[in-house]
Amino acid sequence: MPSSKRYSVIASELALTNPITKGSDTDARLVHRVMTEAAMNVLAKGLANVATAGDMIAIHGALGAGKSTLARRFIHSFARRHNQCVDEVPSPTFTLVQTYPLGNDVVWHFDLYRISAAEELGELGLEDALSDICLIEWPDRAAHLLPPSRLDIHLEHTANDLERQVTLVGHGDTGCRLLGSLDRMEPTTR
């Protein structure tokens, strides 16, 4: 399939099922249906193209929902944005955190699944990471430390194993900026 057709198929897979809706003066919500891993890659690329230092992306979902896949794709895309390559992006399930210095930025990838006590979060450097770009899987385990300005991504299984319901909720300036950038993406860049 030619490249341009592939992207138009993916663009239709990322088509809004609902327009951006305002939840309050500082929150917005956008719903996508992501049909394939390729479409998840396009979503991650869109976010990686606009992410800046201080951005937090909290990735929610059950086991196997695609949290690590989305984070991995984001990191690869962010590296390409800086003309760099990241050979491996392991899931930080056991290490709890991985860092990726890319250009003048650092991307922190946290997996808090195995965190059982709030005291453990201080040892991971989460507070230090807030000035960089943070991707957090299982963010509910650090809810009291999450900044009020962030993007929450909720991944849900559907009846089709290859399909995910993806709900993006932008909180504050950061979340709404990231969310708005996805809404403005040209179909050929999705």
C-alpha positions in Angstrom: 0.0 0.0 0.0 1.5 3.4 -0.9 2.5 5.6 2.0 -0.1 8.3 1.3 -2.9 5.8 1.3 -1.6 4.2 4.5 -1.7 7.5 6.3 -5.2 8.3 5.0 -6.4 5.0 6.4 -4.8 5.7 9.7 -6.2 9.2 9.7 -9.7 7.8 9.3 -9.0 5.4 12.2 -8.1 8.4 14.3 -11.1 10.3 13.2 -12.9 12.0 16.1 -15.9 10.2 17.4 -16.7 13.3 19.3 -15.4 16.8 18.9 -13.3 18.4 21.6 -15.7 19.1 24.5 -15.0 21.5 27.4 -15.4 19.8 30.8 -14.7 23.1 32.6 -12.8 26.3 32.0 -9.5 24.4 32.2 -10.4 20.8 31.0 -11.2 19.4 27.6 -12.0 15.9 26.4 -11.4 14.2 23.0 -12.4 10.6 22.1 -10.6 8.6 19.4 -11.0 5.0 18.4 -7.6 3.5 17.6 -8.0 0.4 15.5 -4.4 -0.8 15.2 -1.0 -0.5 16.6 -0.1 1.6 13.6 -2.7 4.1 14.5 -1.4 4.2 18.1 1.9 5.0 16.6 0.4 8.0 14.7 -1.2 9.2 18.0 2.1 8.9 19.8 3.9 10.7 16.9 1.4 13.6 17.1 2.0 14.0 20.8 5.8 13.7 20.4 5.9 16.4 17.8 4.6 19.0 20.2 5.7 17.8 23.6 8.0 20.2 25.5 9.8 20.3 28.9 7.3 20.3 31.8 4.7 18.2 29.9 3.1 15.3 31.7 1.2 12.5 29.9 -0.5 10.1 32.3 -1.4 6.8 30.6 -4.3 4.8 32.2 -5.5 1.4 31.3 -5.8 -2.2 32.3 -3.0 -4.8 31.7 -2.5 -5.2 28.0 -4.4 -2.1 27.0 -1.4 -0.6 25.2 0.2 1.8 27.7 3.8 0.6 27.1 3.2 0.5 23.3 2.0 4.1 23.3 4.9 5.2 25.5 7.4 3.3 23.4 6.1 4.9 20.2 6.2 8.3 21.8 9.8 7.9 22.8 10.9 6.7 19.3 9.0 9.5 17.7 10.5 12.1 20.1 14.0 10.8 19.3 13.4 11.1 15.6 12.2 14.7 16.1 15.7 15.4 17.5 17.4 13.4 14.7 18.4 10.7 17.2 17.6 7.0 17.5 16.7 5.0 20.5 17.5 1.4 19.9 15.5 -0.1 22.7 12.7 1.2 24.8 12.1 -1.5 27.4 9.0 -1.4 29.6 10.1 0.0 33.0 7.9 -2.6 34.8 10.8 -3.9 36.8 13.1 -0.9 36.8 10.1 1.5 37.5 11.7 4.3 35.5 13.8 4.8 32.4 15.2 8.1 31.2 16.0 9.2 27.6 18.2 12.3 27.2 17.2 13.5 23.7 18.4 16.8 22.4 18.1 19.4 25.2 15.2 17.4 26.7 14.9 14.3 28.9 11.9 12.0 28.6 11.1 10.1 31.8 9.1 6.9 31.4 7.6 5.6 34.7 5.7 2.4 35.2 4.1 2.6 38.7 2.3 -0.8 38.6 4.5 -2.3 41.3 4.4 0.8 43.6 2.6 -0.1 46.8 3.5 2.9 49.0 3.6 6.6 48.4 7.1 6.8 50.0 8.5 4.8 47.1 7.7 7.6 44.6 10.3 9.9 46.2 13.0 7.4 45.5 12.1 7.3 41.8 12.7 11.0 41.2 9.2 11.8 40.1 9.3 15.3 41.6 12.6 16.0 39.8 11.2 14.7 36.5 8.3 17.2 36.5 10.5 19.8 34.8 11.2 17.4 31.9 8.8 15.3 29.8 7.0 12.6 31.8 5.2 9.6 30.6 3.5 7.7 33.5 1.9 4.4 33.3 -0.5 3.5 36.2 -0.6 7.2 37.3 -3.4 6.5 39.8 -0.6 5.3 42.1 0.8 8.8 42.2 -2.4 10.8 41.9 -1.4 13.1 44.8 1.8 14.1 42.9 0.5 14.6 39.4 0.5 18.2 38.3 -2.9 19.8 37.7 -1.8 20.7 34.1 -1.4 17.5 32.2 -2.8 15.1 29.5 -4.6 12.0 30.7 -4.9 9.2 28.2 -7.3 6.4 29.0 -7.0 3.2 27.0 -9.8 0.6 27.1 -10.1 -2.8 25.6 -13.0 -3.3 23.2 -14.8 -6.4 21.9 -12.2 -6.5 19.1 -8.7 -7.3 20.4 -7.2 -5.1 17.8 -9.2 -2.0 18.7 -8.9 0.4 21.7 -11.2 3.1 22.9 -8.9 6.0 23.6 -10.1 9.0 25.7 -7.8 11.9 26.0 -8.5 14.5 28.8 -6.6 17.7 28.8 -6.2 19.4 32.2 -5.0 23.0 32.3 -2.8 24.7 29.8 -0.5 21.6 29.1 -3.3 19.2 28.6 -5.4 21.5 26.4 -2.3 22.5 24.3 -1.4 18.8 23.6 -5.1 17.9 23.0 -5.5 20.9 20.7 -2.5 19.9 18.7 -4.0 16.6 17.8 -7.2 18.2 16.7 -5.3 20.5 14.3 -3.2 17.7 12.8 -3.4 17.5 9.0 -4.6 14.1 7.8 -1.3 13.4 6.1 0.6 13.8 9.5 -1.8 11.6 11.5 
